[in-house]
Amino acid sequence: MAGHSKWANIQHRKGRQDEKRGRVFSRLAKEITVAARMGGGDINFNPRLRLAVDKGKAVNMPADNIDRAIKKGTGELEGVTYEEARYEGYGIGGAAVMVDCLTDNKTRTVADVRHAFNKYGGNMGTDGCVAFQFKHCGQLLFAPGTSEDALMEAALEAGADDVGTNDDGSIEVTTDPYQFGEVKEALEKAGFTAEFGEVTMKPLNETELAGDDAVRMQKLLDAIESLDDVQAVYTSAAMDEE
């Protein structure tokens, strides 16, 4: 499957996300609000809302914040109306970049995203130019040394789509995006706790970058992620931290 840097790369990305934790609640609140507006406020009948709420709980988002975001989406409380927007482009070395946004002003958002691409050596492309290079799925990563046979048996029994071992010994379990929470919970009951897990747009192939190229790519990603309207940034870049 993926290359030698998978474990270090995922851990590094998780660390950077943790550093930006202060912005996580506001982004999740937006997602919960939009999900509730589109599919209703009952998580039992709205898979997207259930997924957003599960993300909130996973980072200890206060229940009051979650409830307030749902009520804004259903119209019980007044709130801003956000639109979804996805922008695609290329980073250093041709690495694919996909940017998901929730915005109340698409004109502002597209200008901000394009500026970040241009300033840091990337190129914003047309709709669909890189989307085919990603798969929407749940991803769980287990530390090197985990029993592959036992994990595979438990994962497939839990309804996972695939299990594979990376070159560095870490084991990756992929799931349907809307069954991520169920599979994760079932694996924990079976004694397997993932070191990292998320619903993501997983690159089907990686573009390995090292040295100055990796540094430049990280600056581009940081610039895009820092924009207020950006919810998530996905990339095919695998950056060597050595």
N, C-alpha and C positions, 0 to 999 in steps of 0.2 A: 504493500500500500504506500503510504506516504514516506518521505525521506527521513534521514537521520536526525533532523532537527525538530521533529514533531513535538516531542515532550518539552524541550526547552522553549520552543516557540510558543506553545500553548501556555506554559507557565508564565512566560514573559508577558504575553498579551493579558493574561488574567491579572498580573500584578499592575499593569498600567491601568486596567479598568478599575481595580480597587482604589488606585490613587485618585480617580475621578468620581469616587462614590457619591460626593455631594450633589452631583448632577443626575444621579441615577433615579432618584425618587421623582423628580420633575418629568423626566422622560417617560418613566413608567406610568405616571398619572395621565399623561397625554395619550399613551397607547390604550390604557384602560377606558378612558373617556371615549375615544374613537370606536373601540370595540363595542362598548355599550350602545353607542349611538347607532351603529350599523346592525347589530344583532340582538339588542335588548339587554336588560340588566341581570338576567338569570344565567349564572354560569353553567347550569345543567343543560341549557338549550343553546348556549353560545360558546362553541369551542375556542374561538379567538379570545373571548373575554376570560375564559377559564385559564388559558395559557398566560395571558397578561397578569392575571391575579396571582397565579402560581409564581411567576417571575418576581412579583412584588413581595410575596411571602418569603421567597428564597433569600432576599436581601434585607429581610426584617423591616419591610415597609409597614408603618403603623396602619392598623385596621381602619382607623378614622380616615386616613388619606385615601385608602382604597375605596371605602364607602362613598366618600365625597366625589371621587373621580367618576364612579359609576353613576351617581345621581346627576352629575353634570352631563353625562352622555345621554341619559334617559330624559333629560329636561326638567328633572325635579329641582335642580339648582341651576342658576345662571352660569354660563361659561362661554369661552371662546369656541368657535367652530373651526376645527382643523381639517385640512385636506391632506391626503396622502400624495407623496411625490417620490419617484425613484429616478436617480440620475446615475449614469454609467460612464465609465471612461477608463483610461490607462495611466498607470503610474510608471515608475522607473523600470527600465528593462521590459516594458510592455506588459507588466503585471496588471491583471484585471482588477478594477475597483468598482464596487456597487454601493451606492449611498441611498439609504432610506430616510425619508424626512416626513414630518408632520408639521404643517405650516398654515398660517392664516394669511399668507401673502406669497404666492408662488413666484411672482416677479422678483421679489427680494431674495428668496431662497435660491433660485437658479443662478442669480448673479453672484451670490456669496460662494456657492459651490464652485462655479466656473472660475472665480477669482482664485480660490484656494488651489484648484488644479493647476492653473496657469502659473501662479507664483512659485509653486514648489516642484516644477518640472514634469507635471502630468498633462494629460490632454482629456478634456471632457468630450465624450462621444455621443452618438445618437441612441435613441431608445432601442434596447435589445442588442446593442453591440457586444456586450459581454455576459448578459443574463444567462445565455445557454451554457456558460462555463461553470454554473453553480447549481447546486441541488438544495432545495428547502428541506431541512431534516432536523431531527434532534441528534445531538452528539454528546456522548459520554466518554471521558477518557480516564483510564485506570492505570495506575503506576506500574512501571516495570517490575516484574516479579510476581504479578498477579497470575493465578492459575488460569491459563487460557481455556483449557478443556472445561473446567468447572464453571467459569464465567460464561462461556459459549452456551453451555447447556441451560444455565439459568436465564440468560438473555433471550434465547430463542423461545424458551417456555413462557417468558414474560411478554413475548410479542415483538421483540426487536426485529429490525429488517436485516441487519448484517453485523458481523463481529470480525475484526481483523487485527493482526499484530503488526505494529510498525517496526522499522529497522532498529529503533532504539529500545525495543522491548515493551513499550507501552501498548495497551490494548484499547482499541476504539470500538464502541458500540454505537450504531446508528439506528434511529427510530423514525417512524412517521412523526411529523412535527406535533400533531395533536394527540399523540399517545406518549409523548416524551415523559410527562409526569407519572403516568401509570407504570411505564417500564422502569423509570428511576426508582419509584417506590418499591416495586416488586424486587428489584435487585438489592435494594437496601435490606429488605426483609430476608433475602437469601444470604446476606452477609457481605455484599459487595457495595462499597461506597465509592463513588467516582471522585477523583481529585478535581475534576472540572466537568461541568455539564451546561449545555445551553441549547436553545433552538436557534438555528443559524442558517445562513446560506453557505453551504460547504463547497469550496472549489473542487471541481472534478480533477483538475491537475494543478500542481503548484509551480510557481516561478521562483527558483531559489536565488536569493540575493545575499551578497556579503560585502564587507568593507564599506566604502563610501556609498555604494549603491543602497545598501541596507539602511544606512544613516539617513540618506536623502528620502528614501521611501517612508521611513518612520516619521520624518518631519511632515511629509505630505499627509499621511494618515492622521497625525495629531492635529494638523491645521483643519482638516475636514471635520474631525470628531469634535472640535472645539466650537463649531457653529451651533447656535441656539436651536435651529430648526432640525438639526440632524439627530435621528434616533439611533441609527446603527450604520457601521461601515464594514463592508466585507471585501476581502481581497484574496487573490491567488498567491500573493507574495509570501514566501517562507524565508524569514530573515535569520541569517547565521549570527548568533550573538557573540561568537568567539572573536 
